[in-house]
Amino acid sequence: MTNQDIRKCTCVVTGVAGFVGSHLAERLLSMGCLVVGIDDFSSGHEKNLAGFCDHPAFRFHEACITRPRLLHRVLPDRTTPRVLFHLAAIVSVPYSLEHPEETFRINHAGTLSLLDQAVSLGFQRVVFAGSAAEYGDDERLPLREEYSGDETRQLSPYGRSKYLASKAVAGCNGVTTGVALRCFNIYGPRQDPNSPYSGVISRFVEKAVAGKPLTVFGDGGQTRDFAYVDDVVQAYLAASGLSGTVGRSPGGIFNVGSGTRTPIRELASMVLRLMGMKENVVYGPERPGDIRHSVASTAAIKKATGWEAAVPLEQGLRITLEWMHGERAAISAQKKDAPP
């Protein structure tokens, strides 16, 4: 696709005020796309929009994805929609266990509704945010797309709702092509460390910058696959056909990760070393239900689009630490300037 073609694109991003959604919208705007963003701020933050909310090619709508005919309402007149990036969801596993019906209403039924609307409006692509939680506690590593099996493997309503939605999106292969990306552990700037479902990296970074000990649950030997947010955004672009990757991405389900296993205790040591701090780790009891090991096979997405992770973990951590330092400095300045 040429730069001129990209500048004509109208893209919709649900969950635009979220961690990944805001980075994706920012990248699309820099490419010359018209971006329609949707968020209800149930988990996203208005401050994540600050860098581009006044961009002339950005339109924002505060709404829940279950609103009837939502896409019909938000698309500007006389525009031809190109891609729906659907990232909005209930993303908390504990919340999904307490509220399974609401989780399925938003994550599954909401996705089906948007998919139907996208087809009727002539979207060329729907790119959906799936999840590594779709695999459950599968011990076959690295995890391949076909290992997800059926809806009995997932450990939570969140995982099951994502699995069913991914299948529905991937099965869309007519005028509208559907792609579901099963992202593993994403990290980077704008990830909220205070969120109850925040990633381990954002919690470690926040604690380290504050000079507090890092808490590791269990023996720290459990491993995860960490993907930097810029790499994940590039995967969304590759899946959408809006990047300069090899060929045209087919529909289907694809893993997005680094393909590398990192033990949690080594992650803690790396964060402290980058901070120039001595070991400051406390070990807590192992948490029930935690998966022991997880790592993605990314062979399928590389073959289909040419995409692969490019940012090494240490480099991504450095950037994230710098961002967290800036966040803390800004908060301190606001408190200092606040009237007594």
C-alpha positions in Angstrom: 0.0 0.0 0.0 1.4 3.4 -1.0 1.6 6.4 1.4 -1.0 8.1 -0.7 -3.4 5.2 -0.2 -2.7 5.2 3.6 -3.5 8.9 3.8 -7.0 8.1 2.5 -7.7 5.5 5.1 -10.4 5.8 7.8 -9.7 3.6 10.8 -11.7 3.0 13.9 -10.0 2.2 17.2 -12.0 0.9 20.1 -10.4 1.2 23.5 -8.5 4.2 22.2 -7.8 5.6 25.6 -6.2 2.4 26.8 -2.5 1.5 27.0 -2.2 -0.1 23.5 -5.1 1.7 21.8 -3.6 5.1 22.4 -0.2 4.1 21.0 -1.9 2.6 18.0 -4.0 5.7 17.3 -1.0 7.9 17.6 0.9 5.8 15.1 -2.1 5.7 12.6 -2.3 9.5 12.8 1.4 9.9 12.1 0.9 7.8 9.0 -1.8 10.2 7.7 -4.9 8.1 8.6 -8.2 9.6 9.7 -8.8 7.9 13.1 -12.1 7.6 14.9 -11.5 6.6 18.5 -14.1 5.0 20.9 -13.8 4.5 24.6 -16.0 4.6 27.7 -13.1 5.2 30.1 -14.1 2.0 32.1 -10.4 1.1 32.1 -8.8 3.7 29.7 -7.6 7.1 30.8 -8.2 10.5 29.3 -4.6 11.5 29.8 -3.6 8.8 27.3 -5.3 10.9 24.6 -3.4 14.1 25.5 -0.8 13.8 22.8 -3.2 13.6 19.9 -6.7 14.6 21.0 -6.5 17.9 19.2 -5.1 16.3 16.0 -7.3 17.5 13.0 -7.6 13.9 11.8 -8.8 12.5 15.1 -12.4 12.1 16.1 -13.3 10.9 19.6 -16.6 9.3 20.8 -17.2 8.4 24.4 -19.4 5.2 24.2 -19.6 1.6 25.1 -19.1 -0.9 22.3 -22.5 -2.5 23.1 -24.3 0.6 21.9 -26.6 -0.4 19.0 -25.3 0.7 15.5 -22.3 2.3 17.1 -20.1 2.2 14.0 -22.9 3.7 11.9 -23.2 6.5 14.4 -19.5 7.4 14.7 -18.3 7.2 11.1 -18.0 10.6 9.4 -20.2 11.2 6.3 -18.8 10.2 2.9 -15.9 8.2 4.3 -14.9 4.7 3.2 -13.9 2.8 6.3 -10.8 0.7 5.9 -9.9 -1.0 9.2 -11.6 -1.6 12.6 -9.1 -2.2 15.3 -11.1 -3.6 18.1 -9.2 -3.4 21.4 -12.0 -2.4 23.9 -12.8 -5.1 26.4 -13.2 -6.1 30.0 -9.6 -7.2 30.6 -9.5 -8.1 34.3 -9.5 -11.9 35.0 -10.6 -11.4 38.6 -13.4 -9.1 37.5 -14.5 -11.6 34.9 -14.7 -14.3 37.6 -17.0 -12.1 39.7 -19.0 -10.8 36.7 -19.1 -13.5 34.0 -22.3 -12.4 32.3 -21.1 -8.9 31.9 -17.8 -10.1 30.6 -19.4 -12.2 27.9 -21.9 -9.4 27.0 -19.0 -7.0 26.3 -16.1 -9.2 25.2 -18.1 -11.8 23.1 -21.5 -10.3 22.2 -20.1 -6.8 21.8 -17.5 -8.1 19.4 -20.0 -10.0 17.4 -22.1 -6.9 17.1 -19.2 -4.8 15.9 -18.2 -7.5 13.5 -21.7 -7.5 11.9 -21.6 -3.7 11.7 -18.2 -3.7 10.1 -19.3 -6.2 7.4 -22.4 -4.2 6.6 -20.4 -0.9 6.4 -17.8 -2.4 4.0 -14.8 -2.4 6.3 -11.9 -4.2 4.6 -10.4 -5.6 7.8 -11.2 -6.2 11.4 -8.2 -6.6 13.7 -9.1 -7.9 17.1 -7.2 -8.0 20.4 -7.2 -11.6 21.4 -5.2 -12.8 24.4 -2.7 -15.4 25.5 -5.3 -16.3 28.1 -7.1 -18.2 25.4 -4.5 -21.0 25.8 -5.3 -21.7 29.5 -2.5 -23.5 31.3 -1.1 -25.4 28.3 2.4 -27.0 29.0 3.3 -27.4 25.4 5.8 -24.7 24.6 6.2 -22.6 22.6 2.4 -22.0 22.4 1.2 -22.4 18.8 -2.1 -21.0 17.5 -3.7 -24.4 17.2 -3.1 -25.3 20.8 -6.1 -23.3 22.1 -8.3 -26.3 21.4 -11.8 -25.4 22.5 -13.6 -23.3 25.0 -13.0 -25.7 27.9 -9.3 -25.0 28.1 -9.5 -21.4 29.3 -9.2 -20.7 33.1 -11.6 -17.7 33.3 -14.6 -16.1 31.7 -12.2 -13.5 30.3 -10.2 -16.2 28.5 -13.3 -18.0 27.2 -14.9 -14.8 26.0 -11.7 -13.8 24.2 -11.4 -17.3 22.7 -14.9 -17.3 21.3 -14.6 -13.7 20.0 -11.2 -14.6 18.3 -12.8 -17.5 16.5 -15.7 -15.4 15.3 -13.4 -12.7 14.0 -11.0 -15.1 12.3 -13.9 -16.8 10.6 -14.9 -13.6 8.8 -13.3 -14.1 5.4 -15.7 -12.5 2.8 -15.6 -8.8 1.8 -14.3 -8.1 5.3 -11.3 -10.1 6.5 -10.9 -10.8 10.2 -7.6 -11.1 12.1 -7.3 -11.9 15.8 -4.0 -11.2 17.5 -3.2 -13.2 20.7 -0.9 -10.8 22.4 1.3 -12.1 25.3 2.7 -9.8 28.1 2.7 -6.3 26.7 4.6 -3.6 28.5 5.8 0.0 27.9 4.9 3.6 28.6 1.3 4.4 29.6 0.7 1.1 31.2 -1.0 1.8 34.5 0.9 0.2 37.4 -2.0 0.9 39.8 -4.5 -1.1 37.7 -5.6 -4.4 39.4 -4.7 -6.2 36.2 -1.6 -4.4 35.4 1.4 -6.3 34.0 4.3 -7.3 36.2 6.7 -5.0 34.4 4.7 -1.9 35.1 4.5 -2.9 38.8 8.2 -3.5 39.0 9.1 -0.3 37.3 6.8 1.8 39.5 8.2 0.2 42.7 11.8 0.5 41.5 11.4 4.2 40.6 9.8 4.8 44.1 12.7 3.0 45.8 10.5 0.3 47.1 11.2 -3.5 47.1 9.9 -5.6 44.2 7.5 -8.4 45.2 8.0 -11.7 43.4 5.3 -14.4 44.1 6.6 -17.9 44.5 10.2 -18.8 43.7 10.4 -16.4 40.7 11.2 -19.3 38.3 7.9 -18.8 36.4 8.5 -17.4 32.9 6.7 -15.0 30.7 7.0 -13.7 27.1 7.3 -9.9 27.2 6.5 -7.8 24.1 7.2 -4.0 23.9 4.2 -1.9 23.0 5.8 -0.4 19.8 6.3 -3.9 18.5 2.7 -4.8 19.3 1.5 -1.7 17.4 3.6 -2.8 14.4 1.9 -6.2 14.6 -1.5 -4.5 14.4 -0.4 -2.6 11.4 1.0 -5.7 9.7 -2.3 -7.5 10.3 -4.2 -4.6 8.9 -2.3 -4.4 5.7 -1.3 -0.8 6.5 2.4 -1.4 6.9 5.2 -2.2 4.6 5.4 -5.8 5.6 5.8 -8.8 3.3 2.7 -9.4 1.2 -0.9 -9.0 2.4 -1.8 -10.5 5.8 -4.4 -13.3 5.5 -7.2 -13.6 8.0 -6.9 -15.9 10.9 -5.4 -16.1 14.4 -1.8 -15.1 15.2 0.4 -14.9 18.3 2.2 -11.7 19.1 5.1 -12.0 21.4 8.9 -11.9 21.6 9.2 -15.6 21.4 11.6 -15.5 24.4 11.0 -16.8 28.0 12.1 -14.6 30.8 12.0 -15.8 34.4 10.3 -13.3 36.7 13.3 -13.2 39.2 15.6 -12.3 36.3 13.2 -9.6 35.2 13.3 -8.1 38.7 17.1 -8.2 38.8 17.3 -6.5 35.3 15.0 -3.7 36.4 17.1 -3.1 39.6 20.3 -3.2 37.6 19.1 -0.6 35.1 18.1 1.6 38.0 21.6 1.2 39.5 20.1 -0.3 42.7 21.1 -3.3 44.8 19.0 -6.4 45.0 15.7 -5.3 46.7 13.3 -8.2 46.1 10.9 -9.8 48.6 9.3 -13.1 47.9 5.7 -13.8 48.7 3.6 -17.0 48.5 2.8 -18.4 45.1 -0.6 -17.2 43.9 -3.2 -19.8 43.2 -4.0 -20.2 39.5 -0.9 -18.6 38.2 0.4 -20.2 35.0 4.0 -21.5 35.5 5.4 -20.9 32.0 4.3 -19.1 28.9 6.0 -18.2 25.6 4.6 -17.6 22.1 5.5 -19.2 18.8 5.5 -16.3 16.4 6.3 -18.4 13.3 2.8 -18.0 11.8 2.7 -14.2 11.9 6.2 -13.9 10.6 5.4 -16.2 7.7 2.2 -14.3 6.9 3.4 -10.7 7.3 7.1 -10.7 7.9 6.5 -9.2 11.4 8.7 -10.1 14.3 9.6 -8.3 17.6 12.4 -5.9 17.2 12.9 -4.2 20.6 15.0 -6.2 23.1 13.7 -6.5 26.6 16.5 -4.4 28.2 16.0 -1.6 25.7 12.2 -1.6 26.3 12.7 -1.5 30.0 15.1 1.5 29.8 12.4 3.4 27.8 9.7 2.4 30.3 11.8 3.4 33.3 12.5 6.9 31.7 8.8 7.3 31.1 8.0 6.4 34.7 10.6 8.9 36.0 8.9 11.6 33.9 5.4 10.6 35.3 6.6 10.8 38.9 8.3 14.2 38.2 5.1 15.6 36.6 3.0 14.4 39.6 5.5 16.0 42.0 5.4 19.3 40.1 1.6 19.3 40.2 1.5 18.8 43.9 4.1 21.5 44.4 2.1 24.0 42.3 -1.3 23.1 43.9 -2.7 25.7 46.2 -2.5 24.9 49.9 
